[in-house]
Amino acid sequence: MANELKASRVLITGASGLFGRPLATVLAETNQVFALARFTNPEVRRDLEGRGISTITADLTNLETSGLPDVDYVVHAGAMLPSTGSEKDRAATFEVNVQATGRLLRRYGDVQGFLYCSSGSCYAYQGQKPLAEDDPYGLHNGIETYAASKIAAESLVTFLAREQQTPTTIIRIFTMYGPQSGTITKRIDMVRQGQVIPTYPDGPNHQCPLHVDDAVRLAQRALQVASVPPTVINFAGSETTTVQEYCTVAGNKLGLAPSFRDDPNAYYPIWPDVTRMHELLGRCRISVAEGVDSVLASASAGRSRDNWIPGSKD
């Protein structure tokens, strides 16, 4: 299955983040890329520009869309995330995650493909079963405002895609991580530091970890399967594991025994059914063990990280 996008003009929002930055970097090898972000770290902007990427410094809170370039595809990865205060400011969260999404999709109603990055956090807890795309919405514990904003944005995107006949894909991102960031990365750091890891009390905490390198590759295909009404896809790793299992893998490599404690304030586990993803986008290539190795190697290199997970006290 050919995934690579070529000879296109692509706008990526959230282009300084875990997903947007490497996606912009890879797409720029075969496309003209416009990277939009606040760029609070000027080094990130300079790095992208050094790769031939056109940067746009803008804030989604007050985004003026009329001056944005004409493009063939849009990847809307920009969002107000839980760790940046979404649970403290409902109005700001909805302005960034919902209204800004609507303004962007209206501006780009005639693109060949619009990719909206939603979240697996929009699902209600279903216990020990994988979540399919038609399972009910719910407000994920501890990040209820963020989850509500993603549900609202999905509804708005679906409405506008139909009204404008804009080919659209909605990917519900589950447990994405990389050497520098993500909840999996945070938990591995907690193992390394001898901290107790909070887990949800209802049995094994199943997940399908998605390494950012796989996400970048599959996202290109996700743009190309855009449709009206939107194609909705769980976007996650191909391998099912649990928090307990991958922390133990990390512990074994470090010569440490991870410690866990049940905590109702920990994220309830979101475990995706990735059947549709495999059919439409393909399979992931990076195993959980390989992903753990990449995180541990990054830590050994002394690279700084800024992660947070609910229930952690440190």
ZADREN-657057 format. One record per residue (C-alpha): residue number from 1; residue in three letters; chain; x, y, z. Coordinates in nm, 3 decimals. Layout:
<sites>
SITE | NUM | ALA | A | X | Y | Z
...
</sites>
This chain:
<sites>
SITE | 1 | MET | A | 0.000 | 0.000 | 0.000
SITE | 2 | ALA | A | 0.163 | 0.325 | -0.115
SITE | 3 | ASN | A | 0.144 | 0.588 | 0.156
SITE | 4 | GLU | A | 0.380 | 0.860 | 0.040
SITE | 5 | LEU | A | 0.231 | 1.195 | -0.060
SITE | 6 | LYS | A | 0.414 | 1.373 | -0.342
SITE | 7 | ALA | A | 0.419 | 1.702 | -0.534
SITE | 8 | SER | A | 0.149 | 1.865 | -0.321
SITE | 9 | ARG | A | 0.112 | 2.179 | -0.114
SITE | 10 | VAL | A | 0.038 | 2.089 | 0.249
SITE | 11 | LEU | A | -0.049 | 2.301 | 0.552
SITE | 12 | ILE | A | 0.020 | 2.149 | 0.894
SITE | 13 | THR | A | -0.103 | 2.311 | 1.215
SITE | 14 | GLY | A | 0.055 | 2.224 | 1.547
SITE | 15 | ALA | A | 0.376 | 2.192 | 1.348
SITE | 16 | SER | A | 0.604 | 2.230 | 1.651
SITE | 17 | GLY | A | 0.453 | 1.935 | 1.837
SITE | 18 | LEU | A | 0.512 | 1.564 | 1.887
SITE | 19 | PHE | A | 0.326 | 1.472 | 1.566
SITE | 20 | GLY | A | 0.325 | 1.788 | 1.355
SITE | 21 | ARG | A | 0.697 | 1.854 | 1.352
SITE | 22 | PRO | A | 0.818 | 1.515 | 1.226
SITE | 23 | LEU | A | 0.526 | 1.499 | 0.982
SITE | 24 | ALA | A | 0.624 | 1.837 | 0.837
SITE | 25 | THR | A | 0.986 | 1.724 | 0.813
SITE | 26 | VAL | A | 0.903 | 1.404 | 0.625
SITE | 27 | LEU | A | 0.643 | 1.560 | 0.394
SITE | 28 | ALA | A | 0.886 | 1.837 | 0.299
SITE | 29 | GLU | A | 1.106 | 1.581 | 0.127
SITE | 30 | THR | A | 0.850 | 1.538 | -0.153
SITE | 31 | ASN | A | 0.605 | 1.829 | -0.107
SITE | 32 | GLN | A | 0.584 | 2.202 | -0.039
SITE | 33 | VAL | A | 0.499 | 2.232 | 0.330
SITE | 34 | PHE | A | 0.363 | 2.523 | 0.532
SITE | 35 | ALA | A | 0.408 | 2.476 | 0.907
SITE | 36 | LEU | A | 0.179 | 2.673 | 1.139
SITE | 37 | ALA | A | 0.242 | 2.699 | 1.513
SITE | 38 | ARG | A | 0.306 | 2.954 | 1.787
SITE | 39 | PHE | A | 0.676 | 2.864 | 1.775
SITE | 40 | THR | A | 0.744 | 2.964 | 2.132
SITE | 41 | ASN | A | 1.080 | 2.792 | 2.084
SITE | 42 | PRO | A | 1.250 | 2.977 | 1.795
SITE | 43 | GLU | A | 1.495 | 2.688 | 1.751
SITE | 44 | VAL | A | 1.210 | 2.470 | 1.622
SITE | 45 | ARG | A | 1.111 | 2.732 | 1.368
SITE | 46 | ARG | A | 1.469 | 2.769 | 1.248
SITE | 47 | ASP | A | 1.507 | 2.393 | 1.220
SITE | 48 | LEU | A | 1.197 | 2.363 | 1.001
SITE | 49 | GLU | A | 1.298 | 2.657 | 0.784
SITE | 50 | GLY | A | 1.642 | 2.499 | 0.740
SITE | 51 | ARG | A | 1.463 | 2.201 | 0.586
SITE | 52 | GLY | A | 1.291 | 2.419 | 0.326
SITE | 53 | ILE | A | 0.962 | 2.446 | 0.514
SITE | 54 | SER | A | 0.769 | 2.774 | 0.513
SITE | 55 | THR | A | 0.672 | 2.864 | 0.871
SITE | 56 | ILE | A | 0.367 | 3.062 | 0.981
SITE | 57 | THR | A | 0.376 | 3.194 | 1.336
SITE | 58 | ALA | A | 0.016 | 3.208 | 1.457
SITE | 59 | ASP | A | -0.203 | 3.126 | 1.757
SITE | 60 | LEU | A | -0.519 | 2.922 | 1.700
SITE | 61 | THR | A | -0.694 | 3.132 | 1.964
SITE | 62 | ASN | A | -0.711 | 3.427 | 1.725
SITE | 63 | LEU | A | -0.620 | 3.268 | 1.393
SITE | 64 | GLU | A | -0.682 | 3.491 | 1.091
SITE | 65 | THR | A | -0.739 | 3.248 | 0.805
SITE | 66 | SER | A | -0.771 | 3.493 | 0.513
SITE | 67 | GLY | A | -0.394 | 3.530 | 0.479
SITE | 68 | LEU | A | -0.315 | 3.160 | 0.481
SITE | 69 | PRO | A | -0.171 | 3.007 | 0.162
SITE | 70 | ASP | A | -0.371 | 2.803 | -0.083
SITE | 71 | VAL | A | -0.289 | 2.434 | -0.046
SITE | 72 | ASP | A | -0.398 | 2.090 | -0.165
SITE | 73 | TYR | A | -0.410 | 1.923 | 0.178
SITE | 74 | VAL | A | -0.447 | 2.031 | 0.540
SITE | 75 | VAL | A | -0.338 | 1.839 | 0.850
SITE | 76 | HIS | A | -0.499 | 2.001 | 1.154
SITE | 77 | ALA | A | -0.292 | 1.871 | 1.446
SITE | 78 | GLY | A | -0.295 | 2.192 | 1.651
SITE | 79 | ALA | A | -0.490 | 2.177 | 1.977
SITE | 80 | MET | A | -0.503 | 2.289 | 2.336
SITE | 81 | LEU | A | -0.385 | 1.981 | 2.524
SITE | 82 | PRO | A | -0.455 | 1.873 | 2.883
SITE | 83 | SER | A | -0.102 | 1.955 | 2.994
SITE | 84 | THR | A | -0.137 | 2.312 | 2.864
SITE | 85 | GLY | A | -0.432 | 2.400 | 3.082
SITE | 86 | SER | A | -0.738 | 2.277 | 2.895
SITE | 87 | GLU | A | -0.903 | 2.158 | 3.216
SITE | 88 | LYS | A | -0.854 | 2.499 | 3.377
SITE | 89 | ASP | A | -1.003 | 2.715 | 3.104
SITE | 90 | ARG | A | -1.307 | 2.571 | 2.929
SITE | 91 | ALA | A | -1.366 | 2.879 | 2.712
SITE | 92 | ALA | A | -1.009 | 2.883 | 2.579
SITE | 93 | THR | A | -1.015 | 2.509 | 2.515
SITE | 94 | PHE | A | -1.330 | 2.531 | 2.305
SITE | 95 | GLU | A | -1.201 | 2.839 | 2.123
SITE | 96 | VAL | A | -0.886 | 2.655 | 2.016
SITE | 97 | ASN | A | -1.015 | 2.301 | 1.971
SITE | 98 | VAL | A | -1.357 | 2.372 | 1.823
SITE | 99 | GLN | A | -1.402 | 2.724 | 1.685
SITE | 100 | ALA | A | -1.054 | 2.745 | 1.533
SITE | 101 | THR | A | -1.110 | 2.407 | 1.370
SITE | 102 | GLY | A | -1.431 | 2.537 | 1.213
SITE | 103 | ARG | A | -1.262 | 2.852 | 1.082
SITE | 104 | LEU | A | -0.981 | 2.648 | 0.932
SITE | 105 | LEU | A | -1.213 | 2.401 | 0.758
SITE | 106 | ARG | A | -1.426 | 2.683 | 0.618
SITE | 107 | ARG | A | -1.112 | 2.846 | 0.476
SITE | 108 | TYR | A | -1.007 | 2.519 | 0.315
SITE | 109 | GLY | A | -1.340 | 2.386 | 0.196
SITE | 110 | ASP | A | -1.201 | 2.310 | -0.152
SITE | 111 | VAL | A | -0.892 | 2.107 | -0.060
SITE | 112 | GLN | A | -0.833 | 1.754 | -0.185
SITE | 113 | GLY | A | -0.808 | 1.627 | 0.171
SITE | 114 | PHE | A | -0.856 | 1.768 | 0.522
SITE | 115 | LEU | A | -0.715 | 1.557 | 0.807
SITE | 116 | TYR | A | -0.856 | 1.636 | 1.151
SITE | 117 | CYS | A | -0.662 | 1.497 | 1.446
SITE | 118 | SER | A | -0.913 | 1.393 | 1.712
SITE | 119 | SER | A | -0.848 | 1.174 | 2.016
SITE | 120 | GLY | A | -0.921 | 0.831 | 2.156
SITE | 121 | SER | A | -1.015 | 1.022 | 2.471
SITE | 122 | CYS | A | -1.356 | 1.093 | 2.316
SITE | 123 | TYR | A | -1.476 | 0.736 | 2.390
SITE | 124 | ALA | A | -1.677 | 0.628 | 2.693
SITE | 125 | TYR | A | -1.508 | 0.362 | 2.904
SITE | 126 | GLN | A | -1.611 | 0.015 | 2.787
SITE | 127 | GLY | A | -1.415 | -0.201 | 3.028
SITE | 128 | GLN | A | -1.206 | -0.488 | 2.898
SITE | 129 | LYS | A | -1.291 | -0.458 | 2.527
SITE | 130 | PRO | A | -1.134 | -0.277 | 2.231
SITE | 131 | LEU | A | -1.317 | 0.038 | 2.120
SITE | 132 | ALA | A | -1.459 | 0.049 | 1.768
SITE | 133 | GLU | A | -1.533 | 0.365 | 1.572
SITE | 134 | ASP | A | -1.909 | 0.334 | 1.632
SITE | 135 | ASP | A | -1.879 | 0.296 | 2.010
SITE | 136 | PRO | A | -2.036 | 0.575 | 2.221
SITE | 137 | TYR | A | -1.875 | 0.905 | 2.307
SITE | 138 | GLY | A | -1.776 | 0.979 | 2.666
SITE | 139 | LEU | A | -1.578 | 1.225 | 2.876
SITE | 140 | HIS | A | -1.245 | 1.072 | 2.968
SITE | 141 | ASN | A | -1.179 | 1.090 | 3.341
SITE | 142 | GLY | A | -0.949 | 1.373 | 3.446
SITE | 143 | ILE | A | -0.959 | 1.544 | 3.105
SITE | 144 | GLU | A | -1.333 | 1.591 | 3.064
SITE | 145 | THR | A | -1.311 | 1.940 | 2.910
SITE | 146 | TYR | A | -1.052 | 1.829 | 2.656
SITE | 147 | ALA | A | -1.259 | 1.522 | 2.563
SITE | 148 | ALA | A | -1.575 | 1.732 | 2.528
SITE | 149 | SER | A | -1.395 | 1.975 | 2.298
SITE | 150 | LYS | A | -1.280 | 1.692 | 2.073
SITE | 151 | ILE | A | -1.632 | 1.547 | 2.054
SITE | 152 | ALA | A | -1.770 | 1.890 | 1.965
SITE | 153 | ALA | A | -1.501 | 1.943 | 1.703
SITE | 154 | GLU | A | -1.576 | 1.608 | 1.540
SITE | 155 | SER | A | -1.941 | 1.708 | 1.510
SITE | 156 | LEU | A | -1.851 | 2.046 | 1.359
SITE | 157 | VAL | A | -1.602 | 1.890 | 1.116
SITE | 158 | THR | A | -1.861 | 1.636 | 1.003
SITE | 159 | PHE | A | -2.121 | 1.910 | 0.948
SITE | 160 | LEU | A | -1.890 | 2.138 | 0.751
SITE | 161 | ALA | A | -1.746 | 1.854 | 0.543
SITE | 162 | ARG | A | -2.096 | 1.762 | 0.432
SITE | 163 | GLU | A | -2.206 | 2.122 | 0.374
SITE | 164 | GLN | A | -1.895 | 2.209 | 0.172
SITE | 165 | GLN | A | -1.838 | 1.864 | 0.019
SITE | 166 | THR | A | -1.485 | 1.870 | 0.159
SITE | 167 | PRO | A | -1.310 | 1.529 | 0.154
SITE | 168 | THR | A | -1.217 | 1.475 | 0.518
SITE | 169 | THR | A | -1.059 | 1.215 | 0.744
SITE | 170 | ILE | A | -1.096 | 1.214 | 1.122
SITE | 171 | ILE | A | -0.825 | 1.018 | 1.301
SITE | 172 | ARG | A | -0.881 | 0.937 | 1.667
SITE | 173 | ILE | A | -0.527 | 0.927 | 1.802
SITE | 174 | PHE | A | -0.451 | 0.674 | 2.075
SITE | 175 | THR | A | -0.142 | 0.673 | 2.297
SITE | 176 | MET | A | 0.102 | 0.837 | 2.056
SITE | 177 | TYR | A | 0.454 | 0.867 | 2.186
SITE | 178 | GLY | A | 0.811 | 0.926 | 2.080
SITE | 179 | PRO | A | 1.155 | 0.948 | 2.237
SITE | 180 | GLN | A | 1.077 | 1.301 | 2.360
SITE | 181 | SER | A | 0.713 | 1.299 | 2.462
SITE | 182 | GLY | A | 0.394 | 1.105 | 2.537
SITE | 183 | THR | A | 0.231 | 0.927 | 2.828
SITE | 184 | ILE | A | 0.422 | 0.606 | 2.753
SITE | 185 | THR | A | 0.746 | 0.801 | 2.758
SITE | 186 | LYS | A | 0.647 | 0.954 | 3.092
SITE | 187 | ARG | A | 0.571 | 0.615 | 3.244
SITE | 188 | ILE | A | 0.903 | 0.475 | 3.124
SITE | 189 | ASP | A | 1.076 | 0.773 | 3.285
SITE | 190 | MET | A | 0.889 | 0.693 | 3.607
SITE | 191 | VAL | A | 1.022 | 0.336 | 3.595
SITE | 192 | ARG | A | 1.374 | 0.467 | 3.542
SITE | 193 | GLN | A | 1.337 | 0.708 | 3.834
SITE | 194 | GLY | A | 1.190 | 0.446 | 4.069
SITE | 195 | GLN | A | 0.851 | 0.618 | 4.095
SITE | 196 | VAL | A | 0.523 | 0.437 | 4.153
SITE | 197 | ILE | A | 0.305 | 0.427 | 3.842
SITE | 198 | PRO | A | -0.069 | 0.493 | 3.883
SITE | 199 | THR | A | -0.298 | 0.252 | 3.696
SITE | 200 | TYR | A | -0.674 | 0.238 | 3.659
SITE | 201 | PRO | A | -0.822 | -0.017 | 3.905
SITE | 202 | ASP | A | -1.027 | -0.224 | 3.657
SITE | 203 | GLY | A | -0.774 | -0.494 | 3.565
SITE | 204 | PRO | A | -0.497 | -0.471 | 3.303
SITE | 205 | ASN | A | -0.473 | -0.127 | 3.139
SITE | 206 | HIS | A | -0.479 | -0.226 | 2.771
SITE | 207 | GLN | A | -0.332 | 0.008 | 2.511
SITE | 208 | CYS | A | -0.205 | 0.002 | 2.153
SITE | 209 | PRO | A | 0.098 | 0.234 | 2.168
SITE | 210 | LEU | A | 0.156 | 0.434 | 1.849
SITE | 211 | HIS | A | 0.516 | 0.534 | 1.781
SITE | 212 | VAL | A | 0.533 | 0.872 | 1.612
SITE | 213 | ASP | A | 0.735 | 0.733 | 1.320
SITE | 214 | ASP | A | 0.448 | 0.499 | 1.233
SITE | 215 | ALA | A | 0.200 | 0.782 | 1.281
SITE | 216 | VAL | A | 0.385 | 1.000 | 1.030
SITE | 217 | ARG | A | 0.388 | 0.725 | 0.770
SITE | 218 | LEU | A | 0.021 | 0.630 | 0.809
SITE | 219 | ALA | A | -0.099 | 0.992 | 0.822
SITE | 220 | GLN | A | -0.002 | 1.039 | 0.459
SITE | 221 | ARG | A | -0.237 | 0.759 | 0.362
SITE | 222 | ALA | A | -0.506 | 0.903 | 0.589
SITE | 223 | LEU | A | -0.504 | 1.222 | 0.381
SITE | 224 | GLN | A | -0.560 | 1.018 | 0.068
SITE | 225 | VAL | A | -0.867 | 0.828 | 0.195
SITE | 226 | ALA | A | -1.057 | 1.145 | 0.282
SITE | 227 | SER | A | -1.427 | 1.133 | 0.194
SITE | 228 | VAL | A | -1.768 | 1.296 | 0.235
SITE | 229 | PRO | A | -1.898 | 1.229 | 0.496
SITE | 230 | PRO | A | -1.566 | 1.203 | 0.678
SITE | 231 | THR | A | -1.380 | 0.876 | 0.708
SITE | 232 | VAL | A | -1.335 | 0.807 | 1.082
SITE | 233 | ILE | A | -1.041 | 0.589 | 1.184
SITE | 234 | ASN | A | -0.893 | 0.477 | 1.513
SITE | 235 | PHE | A | -0.527 | 0.577 | 1.481
SITE | 236 | ALA | A | -0.311 | 0.360 | 1.704
SITE | 237 | GLY | A | -0.042 | 0.097 | 1.720
SITE | 238 | SER | A | -0.098 | -0.248 | 1.570
SITE | 239 | GLU | A | 0.022 | -0.429 | 1.883
SITE | 240 | THR | A | -0.192 | -0.463 | 2.196
SITE | 241 | THR | A | -0.011 | -0.444 | 2.528
SITE | 242 | THR | A | -0.079 | -0.305 | 2.876
SITE | 243 | VAL | A | 0.072 | -0.031 | 3.089
SITE | 244 | GLN | A | 0.194 | -0.303 | 3.323
SITE | 245 | GLU | A | 0.359 | -0.499 | 3.040
SITE | 246 | TYR | A | 0.553 | -0.222 | 2.870
SITE | 247 | CYS | A | 0.667 | -0.077 | 3.202
SITE | 248 | THR | A | 0.795 | -0.424 | 3.294
SITE | 249 | VAL | A | 0.976 | -0.445 | 2.958
SITE | 250 | ALA | A | 1.143 | -0.113 | 3.039
SITE | 251 | GLY | A | 1.222 | -0.229 | 3.392
SITE | 252 | ASN | A | 1.383 | -0.550 | 3.268
SITE | 253 | LYS | A | 1.609 | -0.351 | 3.037
SITE | 254 | LEU | A | 1.703 | -0.120 | 3.323
SITE | 255 | GLY | A | 1.741 | -0.394 | 3.585
SITE | 256 | LEU | A | 1.454 | -0.245 | 3.786
SITE | 257 | ALA | A | 1.119 | -0.377 | 3.906
SITE | 258 | PRO | A | 0.841 | -0.126 | 3.833
SITE | 259 | SER | A | 0.587 | -0.050 | 4.106
SITE | 260 | PHE | A | 0.218 | 0.015 | 4.042
SITE | 261 | ARG | A | -0.073 | 0.141 | 4.249
SITE | 262 | ASP | A | -0.442 | 0.138 | 4.166
SITE | 263 | ASP | A | -0.573 | 0.493 | 4.142
SITE | 264 | PRO | A | -0.922 | 0.594 | 4.022
SITE | 265 | ASN | A | -0.773 | 0.926 | 3.912
SITE | 266 | ALA | A | -0.542 | 0.756 | 3.663
SITE | 267 | TYR | A | -0.650 | 0.764 | 3.298
SITE | 268 | TYR | A | -0.898 | 0.490 | 3.229
SITE | 269 | PRO | A | -0.744 | 0.275 | 2.955
SITE | 270 | ILE | A | -0.849 | 0.335 | 2.597
SITE | 271 | TRP | A | -0.795 | 0.020 | 2.395
SITE | 272 | PRO | A | -0.872 | 0.063 | 2.023
SITE | 273 | ASP | A | -0.999 | -0.176 | 1.763
SITE | 274 | VAL | A | -0.762 | -0.106 | 1.473
SITE | 275 | THR | A | -0.931 | -0.326 | 1.212
SITE | 276 | ARG | A | -1.042 | -0.028 | 1.003
SITE | 277 | MET | A | -0.699 | 0.133 | 1.026
SITE | 278 | HIS | A | -0.533 | -0.183 | 0.899
SITE | 279 | GLU | A | -0.779 | -0.203 | 0.610
SITE | 280 | LEU | A | -0.750 | 0.163 | 0.502
SITE | 281 | LEU | A | -0.404 | 0.275 | 0.611
SITE | 282 | GLY | A | -0.192 | -0.033 | 0.674
SITE | 283 | ARG | A | -0.010 | -0.172 | 0.975
SITE | 284 | CYS | A | 0.246 | -0.022 | 1.209
SITE | 285 | ARG | A | 0.605 | -0.140 | 1.183
SITE | 286 | ILE | A | 0.760 | -0.042 | 1.518
SITE | 287 | SER | A | 0.705 | -0.294 | 1.794
SITE | 288 | VAL | A | 0.641 | -0.195 | 2.154
SITE | 289 | ALA | A | 0.981 | -0.337 | 2.252
SITE | 290 | GLU | A | 1.153 | -0.128 | 1.984
SITE | 291 | GLY | A | 0.962 | 0.179 | 2.099
SITE | 292 | VAL | A | 1.068 | 0.124 | 2.459
SITE | 293 | ASP | A | 1.429 | 0.098 | 2.341
SITE | 294 | SER | A | 1.402 | 0.432 | 2.159
SITE | 295 | VAL | A | 1.268 | 0.602 | 2.472
SITE | 296 | LEU | A | 1.542 | 0.455 | 2.691
SITE | 297 | ALA | A | 1.810 | 0.555 | 2.439
SITE | 298 | SER | A | 1.679 | 0.912 | 2.441
SITE | 299 | ALA | A | 1.694 | 0.920 | 2.820
SITE | 300 | SER | A | 2.050 | 0.787 | 2.812
SITE | 301 | ALA | A | 2.142 | 1.072 | 2.578
SITE | 302 | GLY | A | 2.022 | 1.317 | 2.842
SITE | 303 | ARG | A | 1.742 | 1.468 | 2.636
SITE | 304 | SER | A | 1.489 | 1.668 | 2.836
SITE | 305 | ARG | A | 1.119 | 1.578 | 2.844
SITE | 306 | ASP | A | 0.804 | 1.748 | 2.964
SITE | 307 | ASN | A | 0.533 | 1.491 | 3.029
SITE | 308 | TRP | A | 0.243 | 1.456 | 3.269
SITE | 309 | ILE | A | -0.015 | 1.187 | 3.337
SITE | 310 | PRO | A | -0.319 | 1.195 | 3.568
SITE | 311 | GLY | A | -0.266 | 1.026 | 3.900
SITE | 312 | SER | A | 0.110 | 1.086 | 3.904
SITE | 313 | LYS | A | 0.218 | 1.274 | 4.215
SITE | 314 | ASP | A | 0.567 | 1.372 | 4.099
</sites>
